[in-house]
């Protein structure tokens, strides 16, 4: 391994010495937040800003019916309605901590260009408009007070083209008074010009310098050729700035924008089919259809999301789970309840997640993950035979991805004739069930082809909990 430099240079050769900090390897679970002017219409998804200017789209027709023509009521007019009168950064942080999250990553600026932080470069920001509060600043303080790690997400790169539909008809995007908000509104096929790229770099560095986020999340558009020459400069500045502050930095990317080993790859609404050698991140939302709050959203269950977390961690990843607050700054009760149920499961079983490392194999069972982004709807459903493994020192954890139907767990990877697990099994314990926190010793039998564990009758009878996924702790003789 290349020795870590005392200071990174803006070259891929220098950045190849980057090492993922221990805090990220240990954290495993974070919260993502999409809150902005798109939360006001609460319709479609967080791309409402773009789609309301796409003639003929459902958002275009909905907007004209509910809000009026786009030349009379444009996207900018949602900003005063993003009141945030009930926004409470401390309450958000308390909920995320109750959920068991170890890091929190709000979207500082989405594709729409509206900054949720106090900016000297962008006059369209939440400190002076809408809620008239430095949302990112307040969250950074509240999250850190709760002993969680703070990060930010920036999606401003897409502003080059995001509002271009509004140039095709009579809309406020054409009005030069609002060009500083709506951006160039250029064709998606054109590479951004030098002026836009320099401004994008400046906005990114302002965010880094002002809030010192320990995770800097980039969305997908930066993989385009025009951005690539600027990425080493941003990464070097970010890594050096964090080193000066004594903070371990994580920069996440998509679509191969960064060379492997120089940052951390993020897989959006997808999975990994393999145990990856380097730490990575999966990001998804509690909502099946949107990242922001929308009316009538279909929410995933706590069991589904814990299953995603377990599968991701077993493959050397971390899960960044998104919530979408309402325009008034409250988090929907359904999303809050999902978070609390995840937290209740982690309170009992967290030792099999936090601070763990992968085992020789990630797991076993018939379910096979489909590799790649936006594939979560195509994933196999987990069944009772699907198990995942994590380790902590000499302890092996076996995490079930579905409730066993007959009270037994058969672990084929631990058969005595196999070479995966060399030691003799001394003790197997169930970490907790039906609200109990004391591990329960279990009966087991190890044969040549599998190790069979019998769960207590009390668990079998009481596994109707919101997250009925058993976790075993195996100690060797």
DAVEN-V945554 format. One record per residue. N is the residue number from 0. RES is the residue in three letters. PSI is psi as a letter, one per 40 degrees, with the letter a starting at -180 (* if undefined). OMEGA is omega in whole degrees, -180 to 180 (* if undefined). D_FIRST is the distance of its C-alpha to the first C-alpha in whole Angstrom. Layout:
BEGIN
N;RES;PSI;OMEGA;D_FIRST + N;RES;PSI;OMEGA;D_FIRST
END
This chain:
BEGIN
0;UNK;h;179;0 + 1;UNK;h;180;4 + 2;UNK;h;180;6 + 3;UNK;h;-178;9 + 4;UNK;i;175;12 + 5;UNK;d;177;15 + 6;UNK;h;-179;17 + 7;UNK;i;170;16 + 8;UNK;i;-177;17 + 9;UNK;f;177;19 + 10;UNK;i;178;17 + 11;UNK;d;179;15 + 12;UNK;d;179;13 + 13;UNK;d;-177;12 + 14;UNK;e;178;12 + 15;UNK;e;179;9 + 16;UNK;e;-180;7 + 17;UNK;h;174;10 + 18;UNK;h;179;10 + 19;UNK;h;-177;13 + 20;UNK;i;-177;15 + 21;UNK;d;-178;17 + 22;UNK;d;-179;20 + 23;UNK;d;177;19 + 24;UNK;d;-176;18 + 25;UNK;d;-167;21 + 26;UNK;d;174;24 + 27;UNK;d;-172;24 + 28;UNK;h;179;27 + 29;UNK;i;179;29 + 30;UNK;h;176;32 + 31;UNK;i;-178;32 + 32;UNK;h;172;35 + 33;UNK;h;178;37 + 34;UNK;h;-179;40 + 35;UNK;a;-179;42 + 36;UNK;d;178;45 + 37;UNK;e;178;45 + 38;UNK;e;-178;45 + 39;UNK;d;178;49 + 40;UNK;d;176;50 + 41;UNK;f;-173;48 + 42;UNK;h;-179;49 + 43;UNK;c;175;47 + 44;UNK;a;-176;43 + 45;UNK;e;174;41 + 46;UNK;e;180;42 + 47;UNK;d;-178;46 + 48;UNK;d;179;45 + 49;UNK;d;-170;45 + 50;UNK;d;179;47 + 51;UNK;e;177;50 + 52;UNK;e;176;50 + 53;UNK;h;-174;50 + 54;UNK;h;179;53 + 55;UNK;e;180;54 + 56;UNK;i;176;51 + 57;UNK;d;179;52 + 58;UNK;d;178;51 + 59;UNK;d;-178;53 + 60;UNK;d;178;56 + 61;UNK;d;-178;55 + 62;UNK;d;-179;55 + 63;UNK;d;-179;58 + 64;UNK;d;-173;60 + 65;UNK;d;-172;59 + 66;UNK;d;180;58 + 67;UNK;i;-179;60 + 68;UNK;i;-175;59 + 69;UNK;e;175;56 + 70;UNK;e;177;58 + 71;UNK;d;178;59 + 72;UNK;g;-179;56 + 73;UNK;a;-178;53 + 74;UNK;d;-180;50 + 75;UNK;d;-176;50 + 76;UNK;e;172;53 + 77;UNK;d;-174;51 + 78;UNK;d;179;49 + 79;UNK;d;-179;52 + 80;UNK;e;173;52 + 81;UNK;g;-170;49 + 82;UNK;d;-178;50 + 83;UNK;f;-175;48 + 84;UNK;d;179;51 + 85;UNK;e;180;49 + 86;UNK;h;-180;46 + 87;UNK;h;-177;45 + 88;UNK;d;179;41 + 89;UNK;d;179;41 + 90;UNK;d;176;43 + 91;UNK;d;-177;40 + 92;UNK;d;179;38 + 93;UNK;d;178;40 + 94;UNK;d;-179;40 + 95;UNK;d;177;36 + 96;UNK;d;177;36 + 97;UNK;d;178;38 + 98;UNK;e;-179;36 + 99;UNK;e;180;33 + 100;UNK;i;178;31 + 101;UNK;e;174;28 + 102;UNK;i;-174;28 + 103;UNK;h;-174;30 + 104;UNK;g;174;30 + 105;UNK;i;173;33 + 106;UNK;h;-180;34 + 107;UNK;d;176;34 + 108;UNK;h;179;36 + 109;UNK;a;-178;36 + 110;UNK;d;-176;37 + 111;UNK;e;176;41 + 112;UNK;e;-180;39 + 113;UNK;h;-177;41 + 114;UNK;h;178;39 + 115;UNK;f;-178;39 + 116;UNK;i;179;38 + 117;UNK;h;-176;40 + 118;UNK;h;173;39 + 119;UNK;e;-177;40 + 120;UNK;d;-176;40 + 121;UNK;h;-179;41 + 122;UNK;e;179;45 + 123;UNK;g;-176;44 + 124;UNK;i;-172;43 + 125;UNK;e;-180;44 + 126;UNK;d;-178;44 + 127;UNK;e;180;47 + 128;UNK;i;176;48 + 129;UNK;b;-179;49 + 130;UNK;e;-177;48 + 131;UNK;f;178;48 + 132;UNK;i;175;45 + 133;UNK;g;-174;41 + 134;UNK;d;-179;40 + 135;UNK;d;178;36 + 136;UNK;d;180;37 + 137;UNK;d;179;39 + 138;UNK;d;-179;37 + 139;UNK;d;-180;34 + 140;UNK;d;-178;36 + 141;UNK;d;-179;37 + 142;UNK;d;-179;34 + 143;UNK;d;176;32 + 144;UNK;d;180;35 + 145;UNK;e;177;35 + 146;UNK;f;171;32 + 147;UNK;i;180;30 + 148;UNK;i;-175;27 + 149;UNK;h;175;28 + 150;UNK;i;176;27 + 151;UNK;i;176;29 + 152;UNK;h;177;29 + 153;UNK;h;-178;31 + 154;UNK;f;-173;32 + 155;UNK;d;-178;34 + 156;UNK;d;-177;33 + 157;UNK;e;-178;35 + 158;UNK;d;178;38 + 159;UNK;d;-174;38 + 160;UNK;e;-164;40 + 161;UNK;d;-176;41 + 162;UNK;e;-172;45 + 163;UNK;d;177;46 + 164;UNK;d;-179;48 + 165;UNK;e;177;50 + 166;UNK;e;-174;51 + 167;UNK;e;-179;53 + 168;UNK;i;-177;56 + 169;UNK;g;179;58 + 170;UNK;i;-179;55 + 171;UNK;e;175;54 + 172;UNK;d;179;51 + 173;UNK;e;-174;53 + 174;UNK;h;-177;54 + 175;UNK;e;178;53 + 176;UNK;d;-175;53 + 177;UNK;e;-178;50 + 178;UNK;d;180;48 + 179;UNK;e;177;45 + 180;UNK;d;-174;45 + 181;UNK;e;175;45 + 182;UNK;a;-177;43 + 183;UNK;d;-178;43 + 184;UNK;f;-178;44 + 185;UNK;i;177;43 + 186;UNK;i;179;43 + 187;UNK;e;-180;40 + 188;UNK;e;-179;39 + 189;UNK;h;173;39 + 190;UNK;i;-179;36 + 191;UNK;i;180;36 + 192;UNK;i;-175;37 + 193;UNK;d;-179;36 + 194;UNK;d;-179;38 + 195;UNK;d;-179;37 + 196;UNK;d;179;33 + 197;UNK;d;177;33 + 198;UNK;d;179;35 + 199;UNK;d;178;33 + 200;UNK;d;-178;30 + 201;UNK;d;179;32 + 202;UNK;d;180;33 + 203;UNK;d;-179;30 + 204;UNK;d;175;29 + 205;UNK;d;-180;32 + 206;UNK;d;179;31 + 207;UNK;d;-175;28 + 208;UNK;d;-176;29 + 209;UNK;d;-170;32 + 210;UNK;e;178;31 + 211;UNK;f;-179;27 + 212;UNK;h;180;26 + 213;UNK;e;169;23 + 214;UNK;h;178;23 + 215;UNK;h;-174;24 + 216;UNK;h;175;25 + 217;UNK;i;176;26 + 218;UNK;a;-164;29 + 219;UNK;d;-168;29 + 220;UNK;e;-177;30 + 221;UNK;e;176;27 + 222;UNK;e;180;26 + 223;UNK;i;-174;29 + 224;UNK;d;-177;29 + 225;UNK;d;-177;31 + 226;UNK;d;-169;28 + 227;UNK;d;180;25 + 228;UNK;d;-175;25 + 229;UNK;e;-175;25 + 230;UNK;d;178;22 + 231;UNK;d;179;20 + 232;UNK;d;-180;22 + 233;UNK;d;-178;23 + 234;UNK;d;-179;19 + 235;UNK;d;179;19 + 236;UNK;d;-178;22 + 237;UNK;d;-179;21 + 238;UNK;d;180;18 + 239;UNK;d;179;20 + 240;UNK;d;179;23 + 241;UNK;d;178;21 + 242;UNK;d;178;19 + 243;UNK;d;180;23 + 244;UNK;e;-179;24 + 245;UNK;f;-177;22 + 246;UNK;h;179;21 + 247;UNK;h;-175;18 + 248;UNK;i;172;19 + 249;UNK;h;176;18 + 250;UNK;h;-178;20 + 251;UNK;i;-176;21 + 252;UNK;i;178;22 + 253;UNK;i;169;24 + 254;UNK;f;175;25 + 255;UNK;f;-178;21 + 256;UNK;d;179;22 + 257;UNK;i;174;18 + 258;UNK;i;179;16 + 259;UNK;h;178;14 + 260;UNK;e;180;11 + 261;UNK;e;-180;13 + 262;UNK;a;-175;15 + 263;UNK;h;-179;17 + 264;UNK;h;176;19 + 265;UNK;h;177;23 + 266;UNK;h;-175;25 + 267;UNK;h;179;29 + 268;UNK;f;-179;32 + 269;UNK;a;-175;30 + 270;UNK;i;171;28 + 271;UNK;h;178;25 + 272;UNK;e;-174;26 + 273;UNK;i;170;23 + 274;UNK;h;-175;21 + 275;UNK;i;-178;18 + 276;UNK;d;-180;14 + 277;UNK;i;177;13 + 278;UNK;i;180;16 + 279;UNK;i;-178;19 + 280;UNK;h;168;22 + 281;UNK;h;175;26 + 282;UNK;h;177;29 + 283;UNK;i;-177;32 + 284;UNK;i;172;36 + 285;UNK;d;177;38 + 286;UNK;h;180;41 + 287;UNK;d;-172;41 + 288;UNK;d;-172;42 + 289;UNK;i;173;41 + 290;UNK;d;178;38 + 291;UNK;i;175;41 + 292;UNK;h;170;44 + 293;UNK;i;179;47 + 294;UNK;h;177;50 + 295;UNK;f;-179;50 + 296;UNK;i;174;47 + 297;UNK;h;-175;46 + 298;UNK;i;174;43 + 299;UNK;i;-180;41 + 300;UNK;i;175;42 + 301;UNK;d;180;40 + 302;UNK;d;177;39 + 303;UNK;d;-174;38 + 304;UNK;d;175;35 + 305;UNK;d;175;34 + 306;UNK;d;176;34 + 307;UNK;d;178;32 + 308;UNK;d;-177;30 + 309;UNK;d;180;29 + 310;UNK;d;-179;28 + 311;UNK;d;-178;26 + 312;UNK;d;-180;24 + 313;UNK;d;-179;24 + 314;UNK;f;175;22 + 315;UNK;f;-180;19 + 316;UNK;i;173;21 + 317;UNK;i;-180;23 + 318;UNK;h;174;27 + 319;UNK;h;-173;28 + 320;UNK;h;-173;32 + 321;UNK;i;168;34 + 322;UNK;i;180;38 + 323;UNK;g;-180;40 + 324;UNK;i;176;43 + 325;UNK;i;-179;46 + 326;UNK;d;-179;48 + 327;UNK;e;177;49 + 328;UNK;e;177;46 + 329;UNK;i;176;47 + 330;UNK;h;-176;44 + 331;UNK;h;-176;46 + 332;UNK;d;180;48 + 333;UNK;d;178;46 + 334;UNK;d;180;43 + 335;UNK;d;-180;43 + 336;UNK;d;176;44 + 337;UNK;d;180;41 + 338;UNK;d;-179;39 + 339;UNK;d;179;41 + 340;UNK;d;175;41 + 341;UNK;d;179;37 + 342;UNK;d;179;37 + 343;UNK;d;178;40 + 344;UNK;d;-180;38 + 345;UNK;d;179;35 + 346;UNK;d;180;37 + 347;UNK;d;-170;37 + 348;UNK;e;-174;34 + 349;UNK;d;-179;32 + 350;UNK;e;176;30 + 351;UNK;e;-179;29 + 352;UNK;c;-174;27 + 353;UNK;h;173;26 + 354;UNK;e;-180;23 + 355;UNK;i;175;22 + 356;UNK;i;-179;20 + 357;UNK;i;174;20 + 358;UNK;a;-180;22 + 359;UNK;d;175;22 + 360;UNK;i;-176;24 + 361;UNK;d;-178;25 + 362;UNK;a;179;28 + 363;UNK;i;179;32 + 364;UNK;i;-175;35 + 365;UNK;d;-177;36 + 366;UNK;h;179;35 + 367;UNK;h;180;33 + 368;UNK;i;173;31 + 369;UNK;h;-175;31 + 370;UNK;h;167;28 + 371;UNK;i;-176;28 + 372;UNK;i;177;29 + 373;UNK;f;-179;33 + 374;UNK;e;-173;33 + 375;UNK;d;177;34 + 376;UNK;e;-178;38 + 377;UNK;e;-178;37 + 378;UNK;i;173;35 + 379;UNK;i;174;37 + 380;UNK;i;-180;39 + 381;UNK;i;177;38 + 382;UNK;a;-176;40 + 383;UNK;d;-179;41 + 384;UNK;e;-179;39 + 385;UNK;h;-177;35 + 386;UNK;i;175;33 + 387;UNK;i;-175;29 + 388;UNK;i;168;27 + 389;UNK;i;-179;25 + 390;UNK;i;171;24 + 391;UNK;h;-176;24 + 392;UNK;b;-180;23 + 393;UNK;e;-178;26 + 394;UNK;h;176;28 + 395;UNK;h;176;28 + 396;UNK;h;175;30 + 397;UNK;h;-175;32 + 398;UNK;h;177;33 + 399;UNK;i;180;36 + 400;UNK;e;175;36 + 401;UNK;i;-179;40 + 402;UNK;h;176;42 + 403;UNK;h;-175;43 + 404;UNK;d;-176;47 + 405;UNK;e;179;48 + 406;UNK;e;180;46 + 407;UNK;i;173;44 + 408;UNK;h;179;40 + 409;UNK;h;-175;39 + 410;UNK;g;-176;36 + 411;UNK;d;-179;35 + 412;UNK;e;-177;32 + 413;UNK;e;174;33 + 414;UNK;i;-174;36 + 415;UNK;d;180;36 + 416;UNK;e;179;36 + 417;UNK;i;-177;32 + 418;UNK;e;-177;29 + 419;UNK;d;-177;27 + 420;UNK;h;-170;29 + 421;UNK;d;-172;29 + 422;UNK;i;171;31 + 423;UNK;i;179;35 + 424;UNK;h;-179;35 + 425;UNK;d;-171;37 + 426;UNK;h;172;38 + 427;UNK;h;-178;37 + 428;UNK;i;170;38 + 429;UNK;h;-172;39 + 430;UNK;d;-180;37 + 431;UNK;i;178;40 + 432;UNK;i;-180;43 + 433;UNK;f;175;46 + 434;UNK;e;-180;45 + 435;UNK;i;-179;45 + 436;UNK;e;-179;41 + 437;UNK;h;179;42 + 438;UNK;i;-177;40 + 439;UNK;h;176;43 + 440;UNK;i;-175;42 + 441;UNK;i;172;43 + 442;UNK;i;180;44 + 443;UNK;i;177;42 + 444;UNK;h;-178;43 + 445;UNK;h;177;40 + 446;UNK;a;-177;41 + 447;UNK;d;-174;40 + 448;UNK;e;-179;39 + 449;UNK;i;170;38 + 450;UNK;h;-177;38 + 451;UNK;h;-178;41 + 452;UNK;h;178;41 + 453;UNK;h;178;45 + 454;UNK;i;179;44 + 455;UNK;i;-179;47 + 456;UNK;d;-180;50 + 457;UNK;d;177;50 + 458;UNK;d;-179;47 + 459;UNK;d;-179;48 + 460;UNK;d;-173;51 + 461;UNK;e;-175;49 + 462;UNK;e;176;46 + 463;UNK;e;176;48 + 464;UNK;i;-178;46 + 465;UNK;d;179;44 + 466;UNK;g;-175;41 + 467;UNK;f;-177;42 + 468;UNK;h;-177;39 + 469;UNK;i;177;38 + 470;UNK;h;-180;35 + 471;UNK;i;174;35 + 472;UNK;h;-175;33 + 473;UNK;h;180;33 + 474;UNK;h;-179;33 + 475;UNK;i;177;32 + 476;UNK;*;*;35
END
